[in-house]
Amino acid sequence: MSEHDLNWKYADDAVVESDAIVRARQQSLELGIDPVSPAVGAQLALLAAASRAESIIELGTGVGVSGLWMLRHARGAMLTSIDTETEYQQHARQHFADAGVQAARIRLITGRAGEVLPRMNESSYDLVFVDADTASVIEYVEHGLRLARPGGSVVVAHALWRGRVADPAKRDETATAFRSLISELEASPAVATAISPVGDGLLQIVRLGS
């Protein structure tokens, strides 16, 4: 095992997940869903807590693993979650209930993010989490920055895309899209960005301004 692999394993193993998240993660794997890793989940929870998030939106509900993490230390936050799979969202609703999250704090929207996002209110969210169709990542981040409040964050999963983004010889559509996105964001004075290597890479973007 390489040094990097050991670091990733240690970062995941150091995280203690709640019983509700453990159950949601297990069901995700049974259904063939790729949930956020424990280390990514912990980082999402930290970002939600540090920003004192009151309003969160995520693209990609799954069965609720990432949502449970973001609400873990943002106990008063409202979560809006978008997914194309009604069955997954039904499972997620149950996991939220089992974790003691009040139903009034959860809004689950079934539909394609590209069709739902244009109808969402601008500058209304403290935290936007993108874990959906990677082929549309640039479009989703553009929407995310529109939805985020000034000072709010847009966080994107799979930003290193299985190690392919870091290798310029890899020119598949997803790797190329992430490289283009990262380059454009780094050149923009409107945002601050950072890439964390946890999980499959976590791109963190803060919308600057007032």
N, C-alpha and C positions, 0 to 999 in steps of 0.2 A: 504494500500500500504506500502511495507517495505521501510526501509531507503535506501537500495540499489536501489529499483525501483524509489524512489523519485529522487535520484541522477542521474540515467540514464535519467529520464524524464526531469529534469532540464537541463542536458547537451544537450539534443536534442532541447528543447524549446528555449535555449539561442542562438541557431544558426539562422542566417538570411540567407536564401537561395535566390539565384538570381531567377528571373522569369523563366529563361531557365531551371534551375534545378528543380524548382517547377513543371513545365510542364512535364519534363522527369520523375520525381518521380510519378506523377499522372498516366502517361501512363504505367509506370512499374507496378503499382498496378492493373491497368485495365487488363494488360496482364498476371497477375499472377507471375510477376517477383519480387523477394525480393531484392530491391535496398539497398545500404549501407544507414545507418541511417544518419541524419544530423550531429550528433556528429562525426561519423566515417568520413564522407565527409570532415568536417572541419579539422580533424586531418590529412587526406591525403593531403589537400591543404597546411597545415602548413609544412608537411614533404617535399613536392615538393618545397615550397618557401625556406625553410631553407637550402635545399641541392642545391639550384639554379639549379634545374633539367633542363637539356636540352633535354634529351632523356628518355622517359617513355614507359614502356610496361605493359599492363594489360592482365590478363587471365580472361575473362568474361566481355564482352562489355555491356550486357543488352541493354538498350536503351540510355546509355550514362551518367547516373547519376555520377558514380565514375570518369569517364573521364573528365566530366565538372568540377568536384571539383578539380581534380589534375591540370588541366590547369588554374584554376581560378587565381592563383598568379604566375604561371610559364608561362608567356605570350609568351615566345619565344620557349617553349618546343615543341618537336615533340612527338606525341602519336601513338604508335602501339597497337592495341587492337584485341584480338583473341576471337572468339566465334563460336559456331556451328550453330547458328541461323541467317540465312541471313536476315530474316524479321526484327529481332531486330536491326541488324546493319544498315538496311536502315532507321529505325526510329532514331537511334543514329546519323547517318549522318545529318539528318534534324535538330535535336536538336543542334548539333554542329554549323551548319550553322546559325540557329536562334540566337545562342549566339555570333555570330560574329567571330567564329573560322575559320580561313582560311582552305580551303580544303587541301591545300598542307601540313598542319601540322598534318593531320590525315591519318593513314594507317590502314584500317580495313581488317583483314584476317579472312576468314571463314574456319573453320576446327577444328579438335580436337587438343587441346593444346599439348597432348602427341606426336602428329605427327608433329606439326608445330615447337615446341620449339627446337628440335635437329638441325633444319636448321638455327636458328637465330645465329647471331654473338656473340662470347664470349666477356665478359668485355666491353659491348657497351652501357649499360643503367645505368642511375643515380638512377632510381626508378623502381622497379618491384612490381606490385600489383597482388596478387593471390586471386581471388574470383570466383573459378570454382569448378569442381567436387571435393568434399571434400574427397572422397575415394582415390583420387590420390594426396593428399596434399604433402606427402613426396616426391614423384617424382617431383612435380611442384616446390617445394622449392629447390631441388637439381639443377634443371634447372635454377631457378631464381638466385641462387648464382653463377652459371656459367656465366650467362648473365650480372650480376651486375658488374660495375666497382669497383675496390678497393675503399672503402669509400662509395660505393653505398648501397642502402637499398632494402631489400625484405620485403614486408608487406603482411600479410596474414589475410584475413577476417575469421570470425567465429571460432576464435582460442579457444574459451571457449565452443563452440558447445552446445548452449541452456542449459548451466549450467552443462552439463554432464562431461566435462573434469575435473572439480574440484572434482568430486565425484568418488573415486576409485572403488566404487561398480558398476559403469556404465562401462560395458565392450563391448559395441557395437563397430563395426569396426572403425567408425569415431572418437569416443572419445579416443579409444586406439591409433589410429594413431597420433592424436594430442599430446597425452601424451608422446608417444615415440619420436616424433619430437622435442618437447620442451626439453625433457631430453637430447637428443643427442646434440642439439644446445647449451644448457647450459654447456655441458662438452667439447665443442669444443673451442680451442684457436684461431680459424680462424674467429670467429664472436663475435659480441656483441649483446645481445638480451634483449628485454623487452616486457612484456604483458600489454596492456592497456585494462581495462574492458569496454570501450565504446562499444555500440552496443552489438554484440554477441561475443565480444573479438577481439582484434587486436594485432597480434603477429608482432613485429618489429625486424628486423634483419639487422645489418650492417656488410658488408663484410670488414674485417680488412686487413691490408697489403698495399703494394704499387706496 
